[in-house]
Amino acid sequence: MTDIYKFEKIPINISGTKYFEDHKINALNYFIYQLQDPFTFEICYIGKTNNPVGRYKQHCNPNLPRGNGRFSLWLYYLASKKEKPIIKFIWHVKGMEASEEISKIEKKEIKSHWTLGHPLLNQTIKEIEASARIEKSKFWLLVKQYIQEQLKDAMNRKWRSIANKE
């Protein structure tokens, strides 16, 4: 039995953020969550946080700079469709050593979800077939279609601009 004063890993199955309004932001409460595409319901991302409400708001703000290109494109696409990712919390880790354990648990969840075939956009996935899996996913096909439409519109605007100058 794990000493609760060190850390406790509690399985939860909670969508949304209402549950967390009563949890104070501190080093004793951490959560592992997954983000799902609202159109295809594919699991696209696994993350960790000690501020569930704030972290979800960050993910839903397409104007925040991000280092992960595909992840950012997915979030921009969702915002363009007036949608947000579905957040589902899967672990609540609490106790004195929660902050040390949470990264290990997150890595295990990423590996587990990847092994199950989910097309995760986490940057920590360095496997060769990662790009191929993402490219074949339903949600990425929607993102690519959106990007192609945006590029086509931009090209048409540019051509019209050039034609009007002549």
TORBA-317078 format. One record per atom (N, C-alpha, C): residue in one letter; y, x, z. Coordinates in steps of 0.2 Angstrom, whole numbers, m for minus. Layout:
N
<aa: a; Y: Y; X: X; Z: Z>
...
END
This chain:
166
<aa: m; Y: m6; X: 4; Z: 0>
<aa: m; Y: 0; X: 0; Z: 0>
<aa: m; Y: 6; X: 4; Z: 0>
<aa: t; Y: 11; X: 3; Z: m4>
<aa: t; Y: 17; X: 7; Z: m5>
<aa: t; Y: 22; X: 5; Z: 1>
<aa: d; Y: 25; X: 10; Z: 4>
<aa: d; Y: 29; X: 9; Z: 9>
<aa: d; Y: 36; X: 6; Z: 6>
<aa: i; Y: 37; X: 0; Z: 9>
<aa: i; Y: 43; X: m4; Z: 6>
<aa: i; Y: 50; X: 0; Z: 7>
<aa: y; Y: 50; X: 5; Z: 11>
<aa: y; Y: 56; X: 8; Z: 12>
<aa: y; Y: 57; X: 14; Z: 7>
<aa: k; Y: 51; X: 16; Z: 4>
<aa: k; Y: 52; X: 20; Z: m2>
<aa: k; Y: 54; X: 17; Z: m8>
<aa: f; Y: 49; X: 12; Z: m11>
<aa: f; Y: 51; X: 8; Z: m16>
<aa: f; Y: 45; X: 3; Z: m17>
<aa: e; Y: 47; X: m3; Z: m20>
<aa: e; Y: 42; X: m8; Z: m21>
<aa: e; Y: 43; X: m11; Z: m28>
<aa: k; Y: 38; X: m11; Z: m32>
<aa: k; Y: 38; X: m13; Z: m39>
<aa: k; Y: 36; X: m21; Z: m39>
<aa: i; Y: 40; X: m25; Z: m41>
<aa: i; Y: 39; X: m32; Z: m40>
<aa: i; Y: 39; X: m35; Z: m47>
<aa: p; Y: 33; X: m38; Z: m50>
<aa: p; Y: 33; X: m41; Z: m56>
<aa: p; Y: 37; X: m47; Z: m56>
<aa: i; Y: 42; X: m48; Z: m61>
<aa: i; Y: 45; X: m54; Z: m62>
<aa: i; Y: 45; X: m56; Z: m69>
<aa: n; Y: 47; X: m63; Z: m70>
<aa: n; Y: 47; X: m65; Z: m77>
<aa: n; Y: 53; X: m70; Z: m78>
<aa: i; Y: 59; X: m67; Z: m79>
<aa: i; Y: 65; X: m71; Z: m78>
<aa: i; Y: 69; X: m70; Z: m84>
<aa: s; Y: 71; X: m75; Z: m87>
<aa: s; Y: 76; X: m75; Z: m93>
<aa: s; Y: 83; X: m77; Z: m90>
<aa: g; Y: 88; X: m74; Z: m93>
<aa: g; Y: 94; X: m75; Z: m91>
<aa: g; Y: 96; X: m71; Z: m85>
<aa: t; Y: 102; X: m72; Z: m83>
<aa: t; Y: 105; X: m68; Z: m77>
<aa: t; Y: 106; X: m72; Z: m71>
<aa: k; Y: 105; X: m78; Z: m70>
<aa: k; Y: 107; X: m82; Z: m64>
<aa: k; Y: 103; X: m79; Z: m58>
<aa: y; Y: 97; X: m77; Z: m58>
<aa: y; Y: 93; X: m74; Z: m53>
<aa: y; Y: 97; X: m69; Z: m49>
<aa: f; Y: 101; X: m65; Z: m53>
<aa: f; Y: 104; X: m59; Z: m51>
<aa: f; Y: 111; X: m60; Z: m48>
<aa: e; Y: 114; X: m65; Z: m48>
<aa: e; Y: 120; X: m66; Z: m45>
<aa: e; Y: 120; X: m65; Z: m38>
<aa: d; Y: 114; X: m66; Z: m34>
<aa: d; Y: 114; X: m65; Z: m27>
<aa: d; Y: 112; X: m57; Z: m25>
<aa: h; Y: 110; X: m53; Z: m30>
<aa: h; Y: 108; X: m46; Z: m29>
<aa: h; Y: 115; X: m42; Z: m30>
<aa: k; Y: 116; X: m38; Z: m24>
<aa: k; Y: 122; X: m34; Z: m25>
<aa: k; Y: 120; X: m28; Z: m29>
<aa: i; Y: 125; X: m25; Z: m32>
<aa: i; Y: 124; X: m19; Z: m36>
<aa: i; Y: 124; X: m13; Z: m32>
<aa: n; Y: 118; X: m10; Z: m31>
<aa: n; Y: 117; X: m4; Z: m27>
<aa: n; Y: 111; X: 0; Z: m29>
<aa: a; Y: 110; X: 5; Z: m26>
<aa: a; Y: 104; X: 10; Z: m28>
<aa: a; Y: 97; X: 7; Z: m25>
<aa: l; Y: 97; X: 2; Z: m21>
<aa: l; Y: 91; X: m1; Z: m19>
<aa: l; Y: 88; X: m7; Z: m23>
<aa: n; Y: 92; X: m9; Z: m28>
<aa: n; Y: 89; X: m14; Z: m33>
<aa: n; Y: 90; X: m12; Z: m40>
<aa: y; Y: 84; X: m11; Z: m43>
<aa: y; Y: 84; X: m9; Z: m50>
<aa: y; Y: 80; X: m14; Z: m54>
<aa: f; Y: 81; X: m15; Z: m60>
<aa: f; Y: 77; X: m20; Z: m64>
<aa: f; Y: 75; X: m17; Z: m71>
<aa: i; Y: 69; X: m18; Z: m74>
<aa: i; Y: 67; X: m16; Z: m80>
<aa: i; Y: 68; X: m23; Z: m84>
<aa: y; Y: 71; X: m23; Z: m90>
<aa: y; Y: 72; X: m29; Z: m94>
<aa: y; Y: 70; X: m27; Z: m101>
<aa: q; Y: 69; X: m32; Z: m105>
<aa: q; Y: 67; X: m32; Z: m112>
<aa: q; Y: 72; X: m36; Z: m116>
<aa: l; Y: 74; X: m34; Z: m122>
<aa: l; Y: 79; X: m38; Z: m126>
<aa: l; Y: 75; X: m41; Z: m132>
<aa: q; Y: 75; X: m47; Z: m133>
<aa: q; Y: 72; X: m50; Z: m139>
<aa: q; Y: 76; X: m53; Z: m144>
<aa: d; Y: 74; X: m52; Z: m150>
<aa: d; Y: 78; X: m55; Z: m156>
<aa: d; Y: 78; X: m63; Z: m155>
<aa: p; Y: 84; X: m66; Z: m155>
<aa: p; Y: 84; X: m73; Z: m154>
<aa: p; Y: 81; X: m77; Z: m161>
<aa: f; Y: 81; X: m74; Z: m166>
<aa: f; Y: 78; X: m77; Z: m172>
<aa: f; Y: 70; X: m76; Z: m173>
<aa: t; Y: 68; X: m70; Z: m172>
<aa: t; Y: 61; X: m69; Z: m173>
<aa: t; Y: 57; X: m68; Z: m166>
<aa: f; Y: 60; X: m68; Z: m161>
<aa: f; Y: 58; X: m67; Z: m154>
<aa: f; Y: 54; X: m60; Z: m153>
<aa: e; Y: 55; X: m56; Z: m158>
<aa: e; Y: 52; X: m49; Z: m157>
<aa: e; Y: 55; X: m45; Z: m151>
<aa: i; Y: 51; X: m41; Z: m147>
<aa: i; Y: 54; X: m37; Z: m142>
<aa: i; Y: 57; X: m31; Z: m146>
<aa: c; Y: 64; X: m30; Z: m145>
<aa: c; Y: 67; X: m25; Z: m149>
<aa: c; Y: 69; X: m19; Z: m144>
<aa: y; Y: 69; X: m20; Z: m138>
<aa: y; Y: 72; X: m15; Z: m133>
<aa: y; Y: 70; X: m16; Z: m126>
<aa: i; Y: 68; X: m10; Z: m123>
<aa: i; Y: 67; X: m10; Z: m116>
<aa: i; Y: 72; X: m6; Z: m112>
<aa: g; Y: 75; X: m8; Z: m107>
<aa: g; Y: 80; X: m5; Z: m103>
<aa: g; Y: 79; X: m5; Z: m95>
<aa: k; Y: 84; X: m2; Z: m92>
<aa: k; Y: 84; X: m2; Z: m85>
<aa: k; Y: 91; X: m3; Z: m83>
<aa: t; Y: 92; X: m6; Z: m77>
<aa: t; Y: 99; X: m7; Z: m74>
<aa: t; Y: 99; X: m8; Z: m67>
<aa: n; Y: 104; X: m7; Z: m63>
<aa: n; Y: 105; X: m9; Z: m57>
<aa: n; Y: 111; X: m14; Z: m56>
<aa: n; Y: 113; X: m16; Z: m62>
<aa: n; Y: 119; X: m21; Z: m63>
<aa: n; Y: 117; X: m26; Z: m69>
<aa: p; Y: 112; X: m30; Z: m68>
<aa: p; Y: 109; X: m35; Z: m73>
<aa: p; Y: 114; X: m39; Z: m77>
<aa: v; Y: 119; X: m42; Z: m74>
<aa: v; Y: 124; X: m46; Z: m77>
<aa: v; Y: 129; X: m42; Z: m81>
<aa: g; Y: 131; X: m36; Z: m78>
<aa: g; Y: 136; X: m32; Z: m82>
<aa: g; Y: 132; X: m28; Z: m88>
<aa: r; Y: 126; X: m26; Z: m87>
<aa: r; Y: 122; X: m23; Z: m92>
<aa: r; Y: 121; X: m28; Z: m98>
<aa: y; Y: 120; X: m34; Z: m97>
<aa: y; Y: 119; X: m39; Z: m102>
<aa: y; Y: 125; X: m40; Z: m106>
<aa: k; Y: 131; X: m41; Z: m102>
<aa: k; Y: 137; X: m41; Z: m105>
<aa: k; Y: 139; X: m36; Z: m110>
<aa: q; Y: 137; X: m29; Z: m108>
<aa: q; Y: 138; X: m24; Z: m112>
<aa: q; Y: 134; X: m24; Z: m119>
<aa: h; Y: 128; X: m26; Z: m118>
<aa: h; Y: 124; X: m27; Z: m124>
<aa: h; Y: 126; X: m32; Z: m129>
<aa: c; Y: 130; X: m37; Z: m126>
<aa: c; Y: 132; X: m43; Z: m130>
<aa: c; Y: 139; X: m42; Z: m133>
<aa: n; Y: 142; X: m36; Z: m131>
<aa: n; Y: 149; X: m34; Z: m134>
<aa: n; Y: 148; X: m30; Z: m139>
<aa: p; Y: 149; X: m32; Z: m146>
<aa: p; Y: 148; X: m28; Z: m151>
<aa: p; Y: 153; X: m22; Z: m152>
<aa: n; Y: 159; X: m23; Z: m149>
<aa: n; Y: 164; X: m18; Z: m150>
<aa: n; Y: 163; X: m12; Z: m145>
<aa: l; Y: 158; X: m12; Z: m141>
<aa: l; Y: 157; X: m6; Z: m137>
<aa: l; Y: 154; X: 0; Z: m141>
<aa: p; Y: 156; X: 6; Z: m141>
<aa: p; Y: 153; X: 11; Z: m145>
<aa: p; Y: 146; X: 13; Z: m142>
<aa: r; Y: 141; X: 14; Z: m146>
<aa: r; Y: 134; X: 16; Z: m145>
<aa: r; Y: 132; X: 22; Z: m149>
<aa: g; Y: 127; X: 25; Z: m146>
<aa: g; Y: 125; X: 31; Z: m149>
<aa: g; Y: 119; X: 30; Z: m154>
<aa: n; Y: 116; X: 24; Z: m153>
<aa: n; Y: 109; X: 22; Z: m156>
<aa: n; Y: 111; X: 18; Z: m162>
<aa: g; Y: 111; X: 21; Z: m168>
<aa: g; Y: 113; X: 17; Z: m174>
<aa: g; Y: 109; X: 11; Z: m176>
<aa: r; Y: 103; X: 11; Z: m176>
<aa: r; Y: 99; X: 4; Z: m177>
<aa: r; Y: 100; X: m1; Z: m172>
<aa: f; Y: 100; X: 1; Z: m166>
<aa: f; Y: 101; X: m3; Z: m160>
<aa: f; Y: 108; X: m7; Z: m161>
<aa: s; Y: 113; X: m3; Z: m163>
<aa: s; Y: 120; X: m5; Z: m164>
<aa: s; Y: 120; X: m10; Z: m169>
<aa: l; Y: 117; X: m8; Z: m175>
<aa: l; Y: 117; X: m12; Z: m181>
<aa: l; Y: 114; X: m19; Z: m179>
<aa: w; Y: 109; X: m19; Z: m175>
<aa: w; Y: 105; X: m25; Z: m173>
<aa: w; Y: 110; X: m30; Z: m169>
<aa: l; Y: 114; X: m27; Z: m164>
<aa: l; Y: 118; X: m30; Z: m160>
<aa: l; Y: 124; X: m33; Z: m164>
<aa: y; Y: 127; X: m29; Z: m169>
<aa: y; Y: 132; X: m31; Z: m173>
<aa: y; Y: 130; X: m37; Z: m177>
<aa: y; Y: 124; X: m37; Z: m180>
<aa: y; Y: 121; X: m42; Z: m184>
<aa: y; Y: 121; X: m49; Z: m180>
<aa: l; Y: 118; X: m48; Z: m174>
<aa: l; Y: 118; X: m54; Z: m169>
<aa: l; Y: 125; X: m57; Z: m168>
<aa: a; Y: 130; X: m53; Z: m167>
<aa: a; Y: 136; X: m55; Z: m165>
<aa: a; Y: 139; X: m58; Z: m172>
<aa: s; Y: 138; X: m56; Z: m178>
<aa: s; Y: 140; X: m59; Z: m184>
<aa: s; Y: 137; X: m66; Z: m185>
<aa: k; Y: 132; X: m67; Z: m182>
<aa: k; Y: 129; X: m74; Z: m182>
<aa: k; Y: 130; X: m78; Z: m176>
<aa: k; Y: 135; X: m76; Z: m172>
<aa: k; Y: 136; X: m79; Z: m166>
<aa: k; Y: 130; X: m80; Z: m161>
<aa: e; Y: 126; X: m75; Z: m161>
<aa: e; Y: 120; X: m75; Z: m156>
<aa: e; Y: 120; X: m69; Z: m152>
<aa: k; Y: 116; X: m69; Z: m147>
<aa: k; Y: 115; X: m64; Z: m142>
<aa: k; Y: 108; X: m62; Z: m141>
<aa: p; Y: 106; X: m56; Z: m139>
<aa: p; Y: 99; X: m55; Z: m138>
<aa: p; Y: 96; X: m59; Z: m132>
<aa: i; Y: 90; X: m61; Z: m132>
<aa: i; Y: 87; X: m64; Z: m126>
<aa: i; Y: 85; X: m59; Z: m121>
<aa: i; Y: 87; X: m59; Z: m115>
<aa: i; Y: 86; X: m54; Z: m110>
<aa: i; Y: 80; X: m57; Z: m106>
<aa: k; Y: 75; X: m53; Z: m104>
<aa: k; Y: 70; X: m55; Z: m100>
<aa: k; Y: 69; X: m50; Z: m95>
<aa: f; Y: 69; X: m51; Z: m89>
<aa: f; Y: 68; X: m46; Z: m84>
<aa: f; Y: 61; X: m46; Z: m82>
<aa: i; Y: 57; X: m40; Z: m82>
<aa: i; Y: 50; X: m40; Z: m81>
<aa: i; Y: 48; X: m36; Z: m74>
<aa: w; Y: 53; X: m32; Z: m72>
<aa: w; Y: 51; X: m28; Z: m65>
<aa: w; Y: 58; X: m28; Z: m61>
<aa: h; Y: 57; X: m29; Z: m55>
<aa: h; Y: 62; X: m28; Z: m50>
<aa: h; Y: 59; X: m22; Z: m45>
<aa: v; Y: 63; X: m17; Z: m45>
<aa: v; Y: 61; X: m11; Z: m41>
<aa: v; Y: 66; X: m10; Z: m36>
<aa: k; Y: 64; X: m11; Z: m30>
<aa: k; Y: 69; X: m10; Z: m24>
<aa: k; Y: 66; X: m5; Z: m19>
<aa: g; Y: 71; X: m3; Z: m15>
<aa: g; Y: 69; X: 2; Z: m9>
<aa: g; Y: 73; X: 8; Z: m10>
<aa: m; Y: 72; X: 13; Z: m5>
<aa: m; Y: 76; X: 19; Z: m4>
<aa: m; Y: 75; X: 23; Z: m10>
<aa: e; Y: 69; X: 23; Z: m13>
<aa: e; Y: 68; X: 28; Z: m19>
<aa: e; Y: 68; X: 24; Z: m26>
<aa: a; Y: 71; X: 18; Z: m26>
<aa: a; Y: 71; X: 15; Z: m32>
<aa: a; Y: 74; X: 18; Z: m38>
<aa: s; Y: 80; X: 22; Z: m36>
<aa: s; Y: 83; X: 25; Z: m42>
<aa: s; Y: 79; X: 31; Z: m45>
<aa: e; Y: 75; X: 34; Z: m41>
<aa: e; Y: 71; X: 39; Z: m43>
<aa: e; Y: 65; X: 37; Z: m47>
<aa: e; Y: 62; X: 31; Z: m45>
<aa: e; Y: 56; X: 28; Z: m49>
<aa: e; Y: 58; X: 24; Z: m55>
<aa: i; Y: 64; X: 22; Z: m55>
<aa: i; Y: 65; X: 17; Z: m61>
<aa: i; Y: 64; X: 20; Z: m68>
<aa: s; Y: 66; X: 26; Z: m69>
<aa: s; Y: 66; X: 30; Z: m75>
<aa: s; Y: 58; X: 31; Z: m77>
<aa: k; Y: 54; X: 32; Z: m72>
<aa: k; Y: 47; X: 33; Z: m74>
<aa: k; Y: 44; X: 26; Z: m76>
<aa: i; Y: 46; X: 21; Z: m72>
<aa: i; Y: 43; X: 14; Z: m74>
<aa: i; Y: 46; X: 12; Z: m81>
<aa: e; Y: 52; X: 13; Z: m82>
<aa: e; Y: 55; X: 12; Z: m89>
<aa: e; Y: 51; X: 15; Z: m94>
<aa: k; Y: 50; X: 22; Z: m94>
<aa: k; Y: 46; X: 26; Z: m99>
<aa: k; Y: 39; X: 23; Z: m100>
<aa: k; Y: 36; X: 21; Z: m94>
<aa: k; Y: 29; X: 18; Z: m95>
<aa: k; Y: 29; X: 11; Z: m99>
<aa: e; Y: 35; X: 7; Z: m97>
<aa: e; Y: 35; X: 1; Z: m101>
<aa: e; Y: 37; X: 2; Z: m108>
<aa: i; Y: 41; X: 7; Z: m110>
<aa: i; Y: 42; X: 8; Z: m117>
<aa: i; Y: 36; X: 10; Z: m120>
<aa: k; Y: 32; X: 15; Z: m117>
<aa: k; Y: 26; X: 17; Z: m120>
<aa: k; Y: 21; X: 11; Z: m121>
<aa: s; Y: 20; X: 7; Z: m116>
<aa: s; Y: 16; X: 1; Z: m116>
<aa: s; Y: 18; X: m4; Z: m122>
<aa: h; Y: 24; X: m5; Z: m122>
<aa: h; Y: 26; X: m10; Z: m127>
<aa: h; Y: 25; X: m7; Z: m134>
<aa: w; Y: 27; X: 0; Z: m135>
<aa: w; Y: 26; X: 3; Z: m141>
<aa: w; Y: 18; X: 3; Z: m143>
<aa: t; Y: 14; X: 4; Z: m138>
<aa: t; Y: 7; X: 4; Z: m140>
<aa: t; Y: 4; X: m3; Z: m142>
<aa: l; Y: 8; X: m8; Z: m139>
<aa: l; Y: 6; X: m15; Z: m141>
<aa: l; Y: 8; X: m17; Z: m148>
<aa: g; Y: 12; X: m12; Z: m151>
<aa: g; Y: 15; X: m14; Z: m158>
<aa: g; Y: 22; X: m16; Z: m159>
<aa: h; Y: 26; X: m17; Z: m153>
<aa: h; Y: 32; X: m19; Z: m154>
<aa: h; Y: 37; X: m14; Z: m157>
<aa: p; Y: 41; X: m17; Z: m161>
<aa: p; Y: 46; X: m12; Z: m165>
<aa: p; Y: 52; X: m10; Z: m161>
<aa: l; Y: 51; X: m6; Z: m156>
<aa: l; Y: 57; X: m5; Z: m151>
<aa: l; Y: 62; X: 0; Z: m155>
<aa: l; Y: 68; X: m2; Z: m153>
<aa: l; Y: 74; X: 2; Z: m155>
<aa: l; Y: 76; X: 7; Z: m150>
<aa: n; Y: 72; X: 8; Z: m145>
<aa: n; Y: 74; X: 14; Z: m140>
<aa: n; Y: 74; X: 20; Z: m143>
<aa: q; Y: 79; X: 24; Z: m142>
<aa: q; Y: 80; X: 31; Z: m144>
<aa: q; Y: 75; X: 36; Z: m142>
<aa: t; Y: 71; X: 34; Z: m136>
<aa: t; Y: 66; X: 39; Z: m134>
<aa: t; Y: 60; X: 39; Z: m138>
<aa: i; Y: 59; X: 34; Z: m142>
<aa: i; Y: 53; X: 34; Z: m146>
<aa: i; Y: 54; X: 39; Z: m152>
<aa: k; Y: 50; X: 44; Z: m152>
<aa: k; Y: 51; X: 50; Z: m157>
<aa: k; Y: 45; X: 50; Z: m162>
<aa: e; Y: 41; X: 45; Z: m162>
<aa: e; Y: 35; X: 45; Z: m166>
<aa: e; Y: 36; X: 45; Z: m173>
<aa: i; Y: 32; X: 48; Z: m177>
<aa: i; Y: 34; X: 48; Z: m185>
<aa: i; Y: 34; X: 41; Z: m188>
<aa: e; Y: 29; X: 37; Z: m186>
<aa: e; Y: 29; X: 30; Z: m189>
<aa: e; Y: 34; X: 25; Z: m186>
<aa: a; Y: 38; X: 27; Z: m181>
<aa: a; Y: 43; X: 23; Z: m178>
<aa: a; Y: 48; X: 20; Z: m184>
<aa: s; Y: 50; X: 23; Z: m188>
<aa: s; Y: 55; X: 20; Z: m193>
<aa: s; Y: 51; X: 15; Z: m198>
<aa: a; Y: 45; X: 17; Z: m199>
<aa: a; Y: 41; X: 12; Z: m204>
<aa: a; Y: 39; X: 6; Z: m200>
<aa: r; Y: 38; X: 6; Z: m193>
<aa: r; Y: 37; X: 0; Z: m190>
<aa: r; Y: 43; X: m4; Z: m189>
<aa: i; Y: 49; X: m1; Z: m188>
<aa: i; Y: 55; X: m5; Z: m187>
<aa: i; Y: 57; X: m8; Z: m194>
<aa: e; Y: 56; X: m4; Z: m200>
<aa: e; Y: 57; X: m6; Z: m206>
<aa: e; Y: 53; X: m13; Z: m208>
<aa: k; Y: 47; X: m13; Z: m206>
<aa: k; Y: 43; X: m19; Z: m207>
<aa: k; Y: 44; X: m25; Z: m203>
<aa: s; Y: 48; X: m24; Z: m198>
<aa: s; Y: 48; X: m30; Z: m193>
<aa: s; Y: 53; X: m35; Z: m196>
<aa: k; Y: 52; X: m41; Z: m193>
<aa: k; Y: 55; X: m47; Z: m196>
<aa: k; Y: 63; X: m47; Z: m194>
<aa: f; Y: 64; X: m44; Z: m188>
<aa: f; Y: 71; X: m44; Z: m186>
<aa: f; Y: 75; X: m39; Z: m191>
<aa: w; Y: 72; X: m33; Z: m192>
<aa: w; Y: 75; X: m28; Z: m196>
<aa: w; Y: 76; X: m30; Z: m203>
<aa: l; Y: 72; X: m34; Z: m206>
<aa: l; Y: 73; X: m37; Z: m213>
<aa: l; Y: 79; X: m41; Z: m213>
<aa: l; Y: 80; X: m45; Z: m208>
<aa: l; Y: 87; X: m49; Z: m207>
<aa: l; Y: 93; X: m45; Z: m207>
<aa: v; Y: 92; X: m39; Z: m203>
<aa: v; Y: 98; X: m35; Z: m202>
<aa: v; Y: 99; X: m31; Z: m209>
<aa: k; Y: 94; X: m29; Z: m212>
<aa: k; Y: 95; X: m26; Z: m219>
<aa: k; Y: 98; X: m30; Z: m224>
<aa: q; Y: 96; X: m37; Z: m224>
<aa: q; Y: 99; X: m42; Z: m228>
<aa: q; Y: 107; X: m42; Z: m227>
<aa: y; Y: 108; X: m43; Z: m220>
<aa: y; Y: 115; X: m43; Z: m218>
<aa: y; Y: 119; X: m37; Z: m221>
<aa: i; Y: 117; X: m31; Z: m220>
<aa: i; Y: 120; X: m25; Z: m222>
<aa: i; Y: 121; X: m25; Z: m229>
<aa: q; Y: 116; X: m27; Z: m233>
<aa: q; Y: 117; X: m27; Z: m240>
<aa: q; Y: 122; X: m32; Z: m242>
<aa: e; Y: 123; X: m38; Z: m239>
<aa: e; Y: 128; X: m43; Z: m241>
<aa: e; Y: 135; X: m40; Z: m239>
<aa: q; Y: 135; X: m37; Z: m234>
<aa: q; Y: 142; X: m34; Z: m232>
<aa: q; Y: 144; X: m28; Z: m237>
<aa: l; Y: 139; X: m24; Z: m239>
<aa: l; Y: 141; X: m19; Z: m244>
<aa: l; Y: 143; X: m22; Z: m250>
<aa: k; Y: 139; X: m27; Z: m253>
<aa: k; Y: 141; X: m31; Z: m259>
<aa: k; Y: 148; X: m34; Z: m259>
<aa: d; Y: 150; X: m37; Z: m253>
<aa: d; Y: 156; X: m40; Z: m252>
<aa: d; Y: 162; X: m34; Z: m252>
<aa: a; Y: 160; X: m29; Z: m249>
<aa: a; Y: 165; X: m23; Z: m249>
<aa: a; Y: 166; X: m20; Z: m256>
<aa: m; Y: 161; X: m20; Z: m260>
<aa: m; Y: 161; X: m17; Z: m266>
<aa: m; Y: 165; X: m22; Z: m271>
<aa: n; Y: 164; X: m28; Z: m270>
<aa: n; Y: 168; X: m33; Z: m274>
<aa: n; Y: 175; X: m33; Z: m273>
<aa: r; Y: 177; X: m32; Z: m266>
<aa: r; Y: 184; X: m32; Z: m264>
<aa: r; Y: 187; X: m26; Z: m267>
<aa: k; Y: 183; X: m20; Z: m267>
<aa: k; Y: 186; X: m14; Z: m270>
<aa: k; Y: 187; X: m15; Z: m277>
<aa: w; Y: 182; X: m17; Z: m281>
<aa: w; Y: 183; X: m18; Z: m288>
<aa: w; Y: 189; X: m23; Z: m290>
<aa: r; Y: 190; X: m28; Z: m286>
<aa: r; Y: 195; X: m33; Z: m287>
<aa: r; Y: 202; X: m29; Z: m286>
<aa: s; Y: 202; X: m25; Z: m281>
<aa: s; Y: 208; X: m21; Z: m279>
<aa: s; Y: 210; X: m17; Z: m285>
<aa: i; Y: 205; X: m13; Z: m288>
<aa: i; Y: 206; X: m9; Z: m293>
<aa: i; Y: 208; X: m13; Z: m300>
<aa: a; Y: 205; X: m18; Z: m301>
<aa: a; Y: 207; X: m22; Z: m307>
<aa: a; Y: 214; X: m25; Z: m306>
<aa: n; Y: 216; X: m27; Z: m300>
<aa: n; Y: 223; X: m30; Z: m300>
<aa: n; Y: 228; X: m24; Z: m301>
<aa: k; Y: 226; X: m18; Z: m299>
<aa: k; Y: 231; X: m13; Z: m300>
<aa: k; Y: 232; X: m11; Z: m308>
<aa: e; Y: 228; X: m12; Z: m312>
<aa: e; Y: 228; X: m11; Z: m319>
<aa: e; Y: 232; X: m15; Z: m323>
END
